[in-house]
Amino acid sequence: MSARKAFLLRLDPAVWAELERLAQGELRSVNAQIEFLLRDALARRGVAGKPPARRKVTPPTGTD
């Protein structure tokens, strides 16, 4: 695995909650979700780099 750069990121609690919700729905950690979203944003702007890996996830039905 390639080296990773660690850094502190301060987020509004509402943004964090949405990231957690998205990450859970796509079976990712919040860290992986942030990296996915950043890579996606860079790809949309035409910045070179590997595109984000997309996984098809079936949303939960809500029946437990």
FENTAKA-V668498 format. One record per pair of residues at least 12 apart in sequence whose ideal C-beta (glycine too) atoms are under 6 Angstrom apart, sorted by the first residue. I is the first residue (numbers start at 1). GAP is how many residues later the second one is. Records with the same first field share a line. If there is no record, write none. Layout:
I=GAP + GAP
//
This chain:
19=14
26=31
27=30
36=16
39=13
40=12
//
